[in-house]
């Protein structure tokens, strides 16, 4: 088990109880994502956490594979799926490179609040491209810390390494929105939707199509 997986395992139950800070932004994300789903789609979510997004979208599509490196997070999702009677969300412990995904292709891949947490983003985007059917879409929402104001950028640069030293934070990349978009396009995608959530900046919601 990686140190990041241990970190997420350790906070899984607390994370599950934490309220969503930007309800309006989250509901907008769900609404836009639903617009790209059809009842027969096969969907993969990378970094699903406790599976809350997958469970909320389950009624709008066919099958969802909700994957995460933390089995503790997935246990929460499995419990919630069982309690809610949802049977079309299947939980997979692993990252984008999991051998369990080999040979599969999906209509939609979701990566919500996770791309800044992977060390080799180029490899993950290349894998996502390979896992998508031609014409399929990658839907992401990503905290781009380099877009923050100068005070917050400085605070992140100081606090996150200290927290990581004491195993209180996972790996975090300092991305800007233009940098993220360039990486997505370099992986072979065509960006078809760009929205900043909230409107004045924060977490760009990007939709990119594999041609």
C-alpha positions in Angstrom: 0.0 0.0 0.0 1.3 3.5 -0.9 1.7 6.2 1.7 -1.0 8.2 -0.1 -3.4 5.2 0.1 -2.7 4.9 3.8 -3.4 8.7 4.2 -6.8 8.4 2.6 -7.6 5.2 4.4 -7.0 7.0 7.7 -9.4 9.9 7.0 -12.1 8.0 5.1 -14.8 8.1 7.7 -14.1 11.8 8.6 -14.0 12.7 4.9 -17.4 11.0 4.4 -18.9 13.1 7.2 -17.4 16.4 5.9 -20.0 18.7 4.3 -19.5 19.9 0.7 -18.2 23.5 0.9 -19.6 24.7 -2.5 -23.0 23.1 -2.9 -23.9 25.3 -5.9 -20.7 24.4 -7.7 -21.1 20.7 -6.9 -24.7 20.7 -8.2 -23.6 22.5 -11.3 -20.9 19.9 -11.8 -23.4 17.1 -11.5 -25.8 18.9 -13.9 -23.2 19.4 -16.6 -21.9 15.9 -16.2 -25.4 14.3 -16.5 -25.7 16.2 -19.9 -22.9 14.0 -21.3 -24.3 10.7 -20.0 -26.7 8.3 -21.7 -28.6 5.4 -20.2 -26.3 2.9 -22.0 -22.9 4.4 -21.2 -20.1 2.6 -19.6 -18.4 5.1 -17.2 -15.1 5.0 -15.3 -14.5 7.3 -12.4 -10.8 7.8 -11.4 -10.2 8.8 -7.7 -13.9 8.4 -6.7 -13.2 8.7 -3.0 -16.3 7.6 -1.1 -18.2 7.3 -4.4 -20.7 10.0 -3.7 -20.6 11.5 -7.2 -20.8 8.1 -8.8 -23.9 7.2 -6.7 -25.6 10.5 -7.5 -25.0 9.9 -11.2 -25.9 6.2 -11.2 -29.5 6.8 -12.3 -28.4 8.8 -15.3 -26.2 6.1 -17.0 -25.6 2.4 -17.5 -22.6 1.0 -15.5 -20.1 2.9 -13.5 -16.7 1.6 -12.3 -15.7 3.8 -9.4 -12.0 3.4 -8.7 -9.8 4.7 -6.0 -6.4 3.8 -4.4 -8.0 3.8 -0.9 -10.0 0.8 0.1 -11.1 2.7 3.2 -12.8 5.3 1.0 -14.3 2.6 -1.2 -15.7 0.8 1.9 -17.8 3.9 2.6 -19.0 3.9 -1.0 -19.9 0.2 -1.0 -21.9 0.7 2.2 -23.7 3.7 0.8 -24.5 1.9 -2.4 -25.9 -1.0 -0.5 -28.0 1.2 1.7 -29.4 3.1 -1.3 -30.1 0.0 -3.3 -27.8 1.0 -6.1 -26.4 -1.9 -8.1 -24.9 -0.4 -11.2 -21.8 1.2 -9.4 -18.9 -1.3 -9.1 -16.0 -0.3 -6.8 -12.4 -1.0 -7.8 -9.4 -0.5 -5.6 -6.7 0.8 -7.9 -5.5 3.7 -9.9 -5.8 4.4 -13.6 -3.1 1.8 -14.4 -4.9 -1.0 -12.6 -4.6 -4.3 -14.5 -8.3 -4.8 -13.8 -9.0 -2.1 -16.4 -6.8 -3.7 -19.1 -8.8 -4.5 -22.3 -11.8 -2.3 -21.2 -13.0 0.8 -22.9 -15.4 3.4 -21.6 -17.8 6.0 -23.1 -17.0 8.5 -20.3 -14.1 8.8 -17.8 -14.6 11.2 -14.8 -11.7 12.6 -12.8 -13.2 14.9 -10.2 -10.8 16.6 -7.8 -8.0 14.1 -8.4 -5.7 15.1 -11.2 -3.7 17.4 -8.9 -3.1 14.4 -6.7 -1.3 12.2 -9.2 2.5 12.3 -9.5 2.7 11.4 -13.2 -0.2 13.3 -14.8 0.9 12.8 -18.3 0.9 9.0 -17.8 -2.6 9.1 -16.3 -4.0 11.2 -19.1 -2.4 8.9 -21.7 -4.0 5.9 -19.9 -7.4 7.7 -19.8 -7.1 8.3 -23.6 -6.4 4.6 -24.1 -9.3 3.5 -22.0 -11.8 5.7 -23.8 -13.7 4.6 -26.9 -13.3 6.9 -29.9 -15.6 9.8 -29.4 -15.7 9.3 -25.6 -15.2 12.1 -23.2 -12.9 12.9 -20.2 -14.7 15.0 -17.7 -12.6 16.6 -15.0 -12.7 19.2 -12.2 -9.4 20.1 -10.8 -8.1 22.4 -8.0 -5.4 24.4 -9.8 -3.4 25.8 -6.9 -1.2 28.0 -9.1 -4.2 30.0 -10.1 -4.6 31.1 -6.4 -3.6 34.6 -5.3 0.0 35.2 -4.3 -0.8 34.9 -0.6 -2.5 31.6 -0.9 0.1 30.2 -3.3 2.8 31.1 -0.7 0.7 29.5 2.1 0.3 26.3 0.1 4.0 26.1 -0.7 4.8 26.3 3.0 2.0 24.4 4.7 1.6 21.4 2.3 5.3 20.2 2.6 5.1 20.5 6.4 1.8 18.5 6.5 3.4 15.9 4.2 6.3 15.6 6.5 4.0 14.6 9.3 1.9 12.4 6.9 -1.0 14.8 7.2 -1.3 15.4 3.4 -0.9 13.4 0.2 1.1 14.4 -2.9 -0.2 17.6 -4.4 0.8 19.2 -7.7 0.8 22.9 -8.3 -1.0 23.2 -11.6 -2.4 26.2 -13.5 -5.4 26.0 -15.7 -3.5 26.7 -18.9 -0.9 24.1 -17.9 -3.6 21.5 -17.2 -5.3 22.2 -20.5 -2.0 21.8 -22.4 -1.4 18.5 -20.8 -4.9 17.2 -21.7 -4.5 18.3 -25.3 -1.0 16.8 -25.5 -2.5 13.5 -24.5 -4.6 13.5 -27.7 -7.8 15.1 -26.4 -9.8 18.0 -27.9 -11.2 20.4 -25.3 -14.9 21.0 -25.9 -16.0 22.7 -22.7 -14.3 25.0 -20.2 -16.0 26.4 -17.1 -14.4 27.9 -14.0 -16.2 26.8 -10.8 -16.7 29.1 -9.0 -17.0 31.7 -11.7 -14.1 33.8 -10.4 -11.7 31.0 -10.4 -10.9 27.9 -8.4 -11.5 24.5 -10.0 -11.8 24.4 -13.8 -14.4 22.0 -15.1 -13.1 20.6 -18.4 -14.6 18.3 -20.9 -12.3 16.8 -23.5 -13.2 14.4 -26.4 -11.1 11.6 -27.7 -11.4 11.8 -31.5 
